[in-house]
């Protein structure tokens, strides 16, 4: 069978599995809908957490970023994995002992304030919608290429599937669906990586293959050959970084702190039976995540090598089908600047902006670009988000491997999108409606509002997926920065500070969120021409500014709390009970 038929088969079978699980585990109560009844086994929760967190950015985009940034791409590996250590040690067990449904639940009760709850909900919605935009774009990219539909229709199909199992099953349905999605995505990531490592180095373990000698008789290791090839083409060495030390530190810190503050990940630790299970879940999740994250650097390096070998200095008419199919959906572009019919790959932008096409074809059969050329010698545009998806085709792997990767990419994007949408819907229905504006609601009415909120959230997410504010991992990095600047400090101080009061927490969250959001919007949308080190504050990029936002949050909260009334005695007791277990009893879900 051809790639497209196999892709329909693999993706269709995975969709049937997800929907079947959702039907079998349909939520019957608000506790089922929000926290899966609180009875998920730590191993299953670890898998679900890994799938929830390893989004389209991890599966599709991260190795692509590493492929093109080289050493600089390591900030994503360090930040995203390091954040899980913070989460496991500083937040997960304490929040589970607190025993509520949502992050705004904790903030509202800990800071004895409806205003704090509302600010937390607003922060959560901004973070979650920023994050979910990247997931829906990932779905659209996969479908546009492998199912031969436009990106818009790909996003709409993904919306339909998520709507079905998120709205029907709630957290209970999502949890067991995510266990299946983890199995699909990790198998889909590792199989082609093992194949390609064997082809490039003869070593079947990708993590070891990255440091092995290339099987071409040159005697060079993978990284040595990649350095040499890139330098010959005019690029900087792959193993050298161009980012400043302060920016590397800021991005890594923002991603770490942002990971620990992500609401859709935190809520997973409310689904296990006991406090100890929360720690075990985090440990299992780290193991499951490490399988992909230790493989990504090898995938990135192999992809860049294979791409250069296949594309540079090759006649366009002899290019394999994958190049032209990605060209047809606008994620690869070629402009024959010297009219020789041969593709030249070099540093610099090949044309202004992103590739836009008219219906005509050039003299070599290429799609004709509307964008005027720039002065650079480069003739090739390649979207970073396609590298993992295109890698099996570039390496000429069997069709079933290509189809498997497509199914894995969809699983990664849908698993995180579902978790995010559930967090948004539960915050709207539980925190805003039930606990703020309509306290008289019954459980049945609240469940209805939760499903309505999920449906609306899916619609907004679909729009953002069709009109994304950047490539997948970049959009996700902004979400982590916003979470770092708004939610993490309030949660951490709520657990470990007896002194932090409602005025300090609210002022800190507002300051961190507004500053970080404004900084990102200014450099990415208002004045993108200023988006470089010469204009950044302290040389920190928008991807790393969440670290500064978090520092402002802590500082503002500390100052304001010193000049406002002290925390009530009952809240001090609550904090003491969260931090120091009293016997074996644990709070029940409210």
Secondary structure as GFF3:
##gff-version 3
##sequence-region A 1 590
A	DSSP	alpha_helix	3	24	.	.	.	ID=ss1
A	DSSP	alpha_helix	30	35	.	.	.	ID=ss2
A	DSSP	three_ten_helix	36	38	.	.	.	ID=ss3
A	DSSP	alpha_helix	42	53	.	.	.	ID=ss4
A	DSSP	alpha_helix	56	56	.	.	.	ID=ss5
A	DSSP	pi_helix	57	61	.	.	.	ID=ss6
A	DSSP	alpha_helix	62	69	.	.	.	ID=ss7
A	DSSP	three_ten_helix	70	73	.	.	.	ID=ss8
A	DSSP	alpha_helix	74	86	.	.	.	ID=ss9
A	DSSP	pi_helix	87	92	.	.	.	ID=ss10
A	DSSP	alpha_helix	93	98	.	.	.	ID=ss11
A	DSSP	alpha_helix	103	110	.	.	.	ID=ss12
A	DSSP	alpha_helix	114	146	.	.	.	ID=ss13
A	DSSP	alpha_helix	151	201	.	.	.	ID=ss14
A	DSSP	alpha_helix	206	209	.	.	.	ID=ss15
A	DSSP	alpha_helix	222	233	.	.	.	ID=ss16
A	DSSP	alpha_helix	245	260	.	.	.	ID=ss17
A	DSSP	alpha_helix	263	266	.	.	.	ID=ss18
A	DSSP	three_ten_helix	267	270	.	.	.	ID=ss19
A	DSSP	alpha_helix	275	311	.	.	.	ID=ss20
A	DSSP	beta_strand	314	315	.	.	.	ID=ss21
A	DSSP	three_ten_helix	316	318	.	.	.	ID=ss22
A	DSSP	alpha_helix	321	328	.	.	.	ID=ss23
A	DSSP	beta_strand	332	334	.	.	.	ID=ss24
A	DSSP	beta_strand	342	343	.	.	.	ID=ss25
A	DSSP	beta_strand	357	361	.	.	.	ID=ss26
A	DSSP	beta_strand	367	369	.	.	.	ID=ss27
A	DSSP	beta_strand	380	382	.	.	.	ID=ss28
A	DSSP	three_ten_helix	384	386	.	.	.	ID=ss29
A	DSSP	alpha_helix	387	394	.	.	.	ID=ss30
A	DSSP	alpha_helix	399	426	.	.	.	ID=ss31
A	DSSP	pi_helix	427	437	.	.	.	ID=ss32
A	DSSP	alpha_helix	443	466	.	.	.	ID=ss33
A	DSSP	alpha_helix	472	483	.	.	.	ID=ss34
A	DSSP	pi_helix	484	488	.	.	.	ID=ss35
A	DSSP	alpha_helix	489	496	.	.	.	ID=ss36
A	DSSP	alpha_helix	502	521	.	.	.	ID=ss37
A	DSSP	pi_helix	522	526	.	.	.	ID=ss38
A	DSSP	three_ten_helix	528	530	.	.	.	ID=ss39
A	DSSP	three_ten_helix	537	539	.	.	.	ID=ss40
A	DSSP	alpha_helix	545	562	.	.	.	ID=ss41
A	DSSP	alpha_helix	569	579	.	.	.	ID=ss42
###
